[in-house]
Amino acid sequence: MSRFLVAYDISEDRSRSRVVRVLERFGVRMQKSVF
C-alpha cells in the first residue's frame, strides 16, 4: 500500500472546494490544506 502526502495552496474558493471534495474520497484530512 502506497502512502502519499498532498498539500495545496489554492486561493480561489471554488477550485479549492473541488480539490477538497476529490481528496476527501481518497484520504484523511490532516489540516486545512493537507491530506
PDB file with SEQRES, HELIX, SHEET and CRYST1 records, atoms N, CA, C and O in Angstrom:
SEQRES   1 A   35  MET SER ARG PHE LEU VAL ALA TYR ASP ILE SER GLU ASP          
SEQRES   2 A   35  ARG SER ARG SER ARG VAL VAL ARG VAL LEU GLU ARG PHE          
SEQRES   3 A   35  GLY VAL ARG MET GLN LYS SER VAL PHE                          
HELIX    1 AA1 ASP A   13  PHE A   26  1                                  14    
CRYST1    1.000    1.000    1.000  90.00  90.00  90.00 P 1           1          
ATOM      1  N   MET A   1       0.837  -1.181   0.000  1.00  0.00           N  
ATOM      2  CA  MET A   1       0.000   0.000   0.000  1.00  0.00           C  
ATOM      3  C   MET A   1       0.883   1.246   0.000  1.00  0.00           C  
ATOM      4  O   MET A   1       1.778   1.381   0.835  1.00  0.00           O  
ATOM      5  N   SER A   2       0.633   2.131  -0.917  1.00  0.00           N  
ATOM      6  CA  SER A   2       1.400   3.372  -1.017  1.00  0.00           C  
ATOM      7  C   SER A   2       0.790   4.452  -0.141  1.00  0.00           C  
ATOM      8  O   SER A   2      -0.419   4.484   0.089  1.00  0.00           O  
ATOM      9  N   ARG A   3       1.643   5.325   0.335  1.00  0.00           N  
ATOM     10  CA  ARG A   3       1.186   6.476   1.120  1.00  0.00           C  
ATOM     11  C   ARG A   3       1.652   7.740   0.436  1.00  0.00           C  
ATOM     12  O   ARG A   3       2.778   7.824  -0.055  1.00  0.00           O  
ATOM     13  N   PHE A   4       0.777   8.709   0.413  1.00  0.00           N  
ATOM     14  CA  PHE A   4       1.089   9.983  -0.220  1.00  0.00           C  
ATOM     15  C   PHE A   4       0.715  11.110   0.720  1.00  0.00           C  
ATOM     16  O   PHE A   4      -0.222  10.987   1.509  1.00  0.00           O  
ATOM     17  N   LEU A   5       1.439  12.196   0.637  1.00  0.00           N  
ATOM     18  CA  LEU A   5       1.109  13.429   1.341  1.00  0.00           C  
ATOM     19  C   LEU A   5       0.772  14.458   0.272  1.00  0.00           C  
ATOM     20  O   LEU A   5       1.581  14.733  -0.615  1.00  0.00           O  
ATOM     21  N   VAL A   6      -0.425  15.022   0.363  1.00  0.00           N  
ATOM     22  CA  VAL A   6      -0.865  16.013  -0.616  1.00  0.00           C  
ATOM     23  C   VAL A   6      -1.088  17.328   0.108  1.00  0.00           C  
ATOM     24  O   VAL A   6      -1.857  17.391   1.067  1.00  0.00           O  
ATOM     25  N   ALA A   7      -0.424  18.367  -0.342  1.00  0.00           N  
ATOM     26  CA  ALA A   7      -0.610  19.710   0.213  1.00  0.00           C  
ATOM     27  C   ALA A   7      -0.881  20.656  -0.951  1.00  0.00           C  
ATOM     28  O   ALA A   7      -0.330  20.490  -2.040  1.00  0.00           O  
ATOM     29  N   TYR A   8      -1.728  21.642  -0.713  1.00  0.00           N  
ATOM     30  CA  TYR A   8      -2.080  22.560  -1.784  1.00  0.00           C  
ATOM     31  C   TYR A   8      -2.229  23.970  -1.249  1.00  0.00           C  
ATOM     32  O   TYR A   8      -2.444  24.182  -0.056  1.00  0.00           O  
ATOM     33  N   ASP A   9      -2.111  24.925  -2.148  1.00  0.00           N  
ATOM     34  CA  ASP A   9      -2.297  26.342  -1.835  1.00  0.00           C  
ATOM     35  C   ASP A   9      -3.089  26.947  -2.989  1.00  0.00           C  
ATOM     36  O   ASP A   9      -2.515  27.441  -3.960  1.00  0.00           O  
ATOM     37  N   ILE A  10      -4.414  26.903  -2.872  1.00  0.00           N  
ATOM     38  CA  ILE A  10      -5.307  27.385  -3.927  1.00  0.00           C  
ATOM     39  C   ILE A  10      -6.103  28.549  -3.359  1.00  0.00           C  
ATOM     40  O   ILE A  10      -6.833  28.390  -2.381  1.00  0.00           O  
ATOM     41  N   SER A  11      -5.964  29.710  -3.967  1.00  0.00           N  
ATOM     42  CA  SER A  11      -6.619  30.905  -3.425  1.00  0.00           C  
ATOM     43  C   SER A  11      -8.087  31.015  -3.830  1.00  0.00           C  
ATOM     44  O   SER A  11      -8.878  31.616  -3.104  1.00  0.00           O  
ATOM     45  N   GLU A  12      -8.460  30.454  -4.958  1.00  0.00           N  
ATOM     46  CA  GLU A  12      -9.838  30.555  -5.442  1.00  0.00           C  
ATOM     47  C   GLU A  12     -10.730  29.537  -4.719  1.00  0.00           C  
ATOM     48  O   GLU A  12     -10.471  28.334  -4.766  1.00  0.00           O  
ATOM     49  N   ASP A  13     -11.770  30.024  -4.058  1.00  0.00           N  
ATOM     50  CA  ASP A  13     -12.638  29.171  -3.242  1.00  0.00           C  
ATOM     51  C   ASP A  13     -13.257  28.020  -4.023  1.00  0.00           C  
ATOM     52  O   ASP A  13     -13.262  26.882  -3.554  1.00  0.00           O  
ATOM     53  N   ARG A  14     -13.774  28.305  -5.199  1.00  0.00           N  
ATOM     54  CA  ARG A  14     -14.462  27.272  -5.983  1.00  0.00           C  
ATOM     55  C   ARG A  14     -13.512  26.138  -6.370  1.00  0.00           C  
ATOM     56  O   ARG A  14     -13.853  24.964  -6.234  1.00  0.00           O  
ATOM     57  N   SER A  15     -12.341  26.486  -6.845  1.00  0.00           N  
ATOM     58  CA  SER A  15     -11.351  25.474  -7.224  1.00  0.00           C  
ATOM     59  C   SER A  15     -10.901  24.676  -6.015  1.00  0.00           C  
ATOM     60  O   SER A  15     -10.774  23.453  -6.078  1.00  0.00           O  
ATOM     61  N   ARG A  16     -10.663  25.367  -4.923  1.00  0.00           N  
ATOM     62  CA  ARG A  16     -10.225  24.700  -3.697  1.00  0.00           C  
ATOM     63  C   ARG A  16     -11.281  23.710  -3.214  1.00  0.00           C  
ATOM     64  O   ARG A  16     -10.942  22.605  -2.789  1.00  0.00           O  
ATOM     65  N   SER A  17     -12.542  24.087  -3.272  1.00  0.00           N  
ATOM     66  CA  SER A  17     -13.626  23.199  -2.840  1.00  0.00           C  
ATOM     67  C   SER A  17     -13.681  21.932  -3.687  1.00  0.00           C  
ATOM     68  O   SER A  17     -13.922  20.841  -3.171  1.00  0.00           O  
ATOM     69  N   ARG A  18     -13.458  22.083  -4.974  1.00  0.00           N  
ATOM     70  CA  ARG A  18     -13.451  20.906  -5.855  1.00  0.00           C  
ATOM     71  C   ARG A  18     -12.320  19.955  -5.496  1.00  0.00           C  
ATOM     72  O   ARG A  18     -12.513  18.741  -5.428  1.00  0.00           O  
ATOM     73  N   VAL A  19     -11.147  20.512  -5.270  1.00  0.00           N  
ATOM     74  CA  VAL A  19      -9.989  19.693  -4.909  1.00  0.00           C  
ATOM     75  C   VAL A  19     -10.254  18.973  -3.592  1.00  0.00           C  
ATOM     76  O   VAL A  19      -9.954  17.785  -3.466  1.00  0.00           O  
ATOM     77  N   VAL A  20     -10.806  19.671  -2.619  1.00  0.00           N  
ATOM     78  CA  VAL A  20     -11.096  19.076  -1.314  1.00  0.00           C  
ATOM     79  C   VAL A  20     -12.073  17.912  -1.463  1.00  0.00           C  
ATOM     80  O   VAL A  20     -11.869  16.855  -0.866  1.00  0.00           O  
ATOM     81  N   ARG A  21     -13.123  18.095  -2.248  1.00  0.00           N  
ATOM     82  CA  ARG A  21     -14.113  17.018  -2.427  1.00  0.00           C  
ATOM     83  C   ARG A  21     -13.476  15.764  -3.010  1.00  0.00           C  
ATOM     84  O   ARG A  21     -13.784  14.652  -2.582  1.00  0.00           O  
ATOM     85  N   VAL A  22     -12.602  15.937  -3.973  1.00  0.00           N  
ATOM     86  CA  VAL A  22     -11.929  14.786  -4.582  1.00  0.00           C  
ATOM     87  C   VAL A  22     -11.000  14.116  -3.580  1.00  0.00           C  
ATOM     88  O   VAL A  22     -11.022  12.893  -3.436  1.00  0.00           O  
ATOM     89  N   LEU A  23     -10.188  14.899  -2.892  1.00  0.00           N  
ATOM     90  CA  LEU A  23      -9.216  14.326  -1.964  1.00  0.00           C  
ATOM     91  C   LEU A  23      -9.877  13.643  -0.778  1.00  0.00           C  
ATOM     92  O   LEU A  23      -9.348  12.656  -0.268  1.00  0.00           O  
ATOM     93  N   GLU A  24     -11.018  14.143  -0.330  1.00  0.00           N  
ATOM     94  CA  GLU A  24     -11.708  13.531   0.806  1.00  0.00           C  
ATOM     95  C   GLU A  24     -12.188  12.119   0.484  1.00  0.00           C  
ATOM     96  O   GLU A  24     -12.400  11.321   1.398  1.00  0.00           O  
ATOM     97  N   ARG A  25     -12.362  11.800  -0.787  1.00  0.00           N  
ATOM     98  CA  ARG A  25     -12.751  10.440  -1.168  1.00  0.00           C  
ATOM     99  C   ARG A  25     -11.588   9.460  -1.046  1.00  0.00           C  
ATOM    100  O   ARG A  25     -11.803   8.254  -0.928  1.00  0.00           O  
ATOM    101  N   PHE A  26     -10.364   9.970  -1.073  1.00  0.00           N  
ATOM    102  CA  PHE A  26      -9.199   9.104  -1.106  1.00  0.00           C  
ATOM    103  C   PHE A  26      -8.344   9.131   0.150  1.00  0.00           C  
ATOM    104  O   PHE A  26      -7.486   8.266   0.326  1.00  0.00           O  
ATOM    105  N   GLY A  27      -8.558  10.103   1.026  1.00  0.00           N  
ATOM    106  CA  GLY A  27      -7.666  10.196   2.171  1.00  0.00           C  
ATOM    107  C   GLY A  27      -8.270  10.914   3.343  1.00  0.00           C  
ATOM    108  O   GLY A  27      -9.418  11.357   3.314  1.00  0.00           O  
ATOM    109  N   VAL A  28      -7.469  11.018   4.369  1.00  0.00           N  
ATOM    110  CA  VAL A  28      -7.861  11.665   5.617  1.00  0.00           C  
ATOM    111  C   VAL A  28      -7.271  13.065   5.642  1.00  0.00           C  
ATOM    112  O   VAL A  28      -6.087  13.256   5.361  1.00  0.00           O  
ATOM    113  N   ARG A  29      -8.088  14.022   5.975  1.00  0.00           N  
ATOM    114  CA  ARG A  29      -7.627  15.412   6.049  1.00  0.00           C  
ATOM    115  C   ARG A  29      -6.902  15.618   7.374  1.00  0.00           C  
ATOM    116  O   ARG A  29      -7.469  15.396   8.444  1.00  0.00           O  
ATOM    117  N   MET A  30      -5.642  16.045   7.294  1.00  0.00           N  
ATOM    118  CA  MET A  30      -4.825  16.243   8.489  1.00  0.00           C  
ATOM    119  C   MET A  30      -4.909  17.689   8.981  1.00  0.00           C  
ATOM    120  O   MET A  30      -4.947  17.940  10.186  1.00  0.00           O  
ATOM    121  N   GLN A  31      -4.936  18.620   8.057  1.00  0.00           N  
ATOM    122  CA  GLN A  31      -5.078  20.045   8.342  1.00  0.00           C  
ATOM    123  C   GLN A  31      -5.923  20.635   7.227  1.00  0.00           C  
ATOM    124  O   GLN A  31      -6.389  19.899   6.357  1.00  0.00           O  
ATOM    125  N   LYS A  32      -6.129  21.932   7.233  1.00  0.00           N  
ATOM    126  CA  LYS A  32      -6.973  22.569   6.218  1.00  0.00           C  
ATOM    127  C   LYS A  32      -6.523  22.272   4.793  1.00  0.00           C  
ATOM    128  O   LYS A  32      -7.360  22.080   3.911  1.00  0.00           O  
ATOM    129  N   SER A  33      -5.222  22.231   4.555  1.00  0.00           N  
ATOM    130  CA  SER A  33      -4.736  22.032   3.186  1.00  0.00           C  
ATOM    131  C   SER A  33      -3.786  20.844   3.056  1.00  0.00           C  
ATOM    132  O   SER A  33      -2.969  20.799   2.136  1.00  0.00           O  
ATOM    133  N   VAL A  34      -3.890  19.892   3.968  1.00  0.00           N  
ATOM    134  CA  VAL A  34      -3.014  18.717   3.918  1.00  0.00           C  
ATOM    135  C   VAL A  34      -3.849  17.454   4.077  1.00  0.00           C  
ATOM    136  O   VAL A  34      -4.626  17.321   5.023  1.00  0.00           O  
ATOM    137  N   PHE A  35      -3.676  16.534   3.139  1.00  0.00           N  
ATOM    138  CA  PHE A  35      -4.342  15.239   3.197  1.00  0.00           C  
ATOM    139  C   PHE A  35      -3.299  14.157   3.282  1.00  0.00           C  
ATOM    140  O   PHE A  35      -3.639  12.975   3.341  1.00  0.00           O  
TER     141      PHE A  35                                                      
END                                                                             
